[in-house]
């Protein structure tokens, strides 16, 4: 197995950085900074193909495949979309229940 550096940025639909997102690749996990930037050092995978996984509460999970670069560094951008509350159900007795997508 070869150790690689995978870096990049997690953004929303407006290309704004997403802070505090969890990013995992090659068995290594990190968190994005205030601008949505991340860096994973020491990612390993014998095939040279990495699956970058991004998770953040309130957003849909995102997955991105990337291959190793010749110099050992890989840069990737990942866009994640927010989860929206579509409906709210109100019953005749006054209770409400959100219906999330």
C-alpha positions in Angstrom: 0.0 0.0 0.0 1.1 3.5 -0.8 0.3 6.5 1.4 -1.2 9.5 -0.3 -2.3 13.0 0.5 -5.8 13.9 -0.4 -6.9 17.5 -0.1 -9.8 19.5 -1.3 -12.9 21.6 -0.4 -16.4 20.8 0.5 -19.0 23.3 -0.8 -22.7 23.8 -1.0 -24.9 24.5 -4.0 -23.6 28.2 -4.0 -19.9 27.1 -4.0 -19.6 28.3 -0.4 -17.3 26.3 1.9 -19.0 24.0 4.5 -17.2 24.1 7.8 -17.3 21.1 10.2 -18.0 18.4 7.6 -16.5 14.9 8.3 -14.3 13.7 5.4 -13.0 10.1 5.2 -10.7 8.5 2.6 -8.3 5.6 2.6 -9.1 4.8 6.2 -8.3 8.3 7.5 -10.9 10.8 8.8 -10.7 14.6 9.2 -12.9 17.6 9.5 -13.2 20.6 7.2 -12.0 24.0 8.4 -14.0 27.3 8.4 -13.7 27.6 4.6 -14.6 23.9 3.9 -11.0 22.9 3.2 -9.7 19.5 4.3 -6.4 17.6 4.1 -6.0 13.9 4.7 -2.4 12.6 5.0 -1.5 9.0 4.9 -4.5 7.6 3.0 -3.8 4.1 1.8 -5.4 2.0 -0.9 -3.6 -0.7 -3.0 -5.8 -0.1 -6.0 -5.0 3.6 -6.3 -8.7 4.5 -6.4 -10.0 6.4 -3.3 -13.6 6.9 -2.2 -13.9 10.2 -0.5 -17.0 10.3 1.8 -18.4 13.5 3.2 -21.0 13.8 6.0 -22.5 16.7 7.7 -25.7 17.0 9.8 -28.4 18.7 7.8 -26.9 17.7 4.4 -27.1 14.7 2.2 -24.0 12.4 2.4 -21.7 12.7 -0.7 -19.3 10.3 -2.2 -16.6 11.0 -4.7 -14.1 8.5 -6.4 -10.7 9.8 -7.2 -7.4 8.3 -8.4 -4.0 8.9 -7.2 -1.9 11.6 -8.8 1.7 10.8 -10.0 3.2 13.1 -7.4 1.2 11.4 -4.6 -1.1 14.3 -3.9 -4.8 14.4 -5.0 -7.1 17.4 -4.9 -10.8 16.9 -5.0 -13.9 19.2 -4.7 -17.1 17.8 -3.3 -20.5 19.5 -3.3 -23.1 18.6 -0.8 -26.8 19.5 -0.8 -28.9 20.6 2.2 -31.8 18.5 3.4 -35.0 20.6 3.3 -38.1 20.1 5.4 -40.8 19.7 2.7 -44.0 19.5 4.7 -45.4 19.8 8.2 -48.4 17.8 9.2 -50.9 19.2 11.7 -53.5 17.0 13.2 -56.9 18.0 14.5 -55.7 17.9 18.1 -53.1 20.5 17.4 -50.0 18.3 17.3 -47.5 18.8 14.5 -45.0 16.4 12.9 -42.3 17.5 10.4 -42.1 15.3 7.3 -38.4 15.5 6.2 -37.1 14.2 2.9 
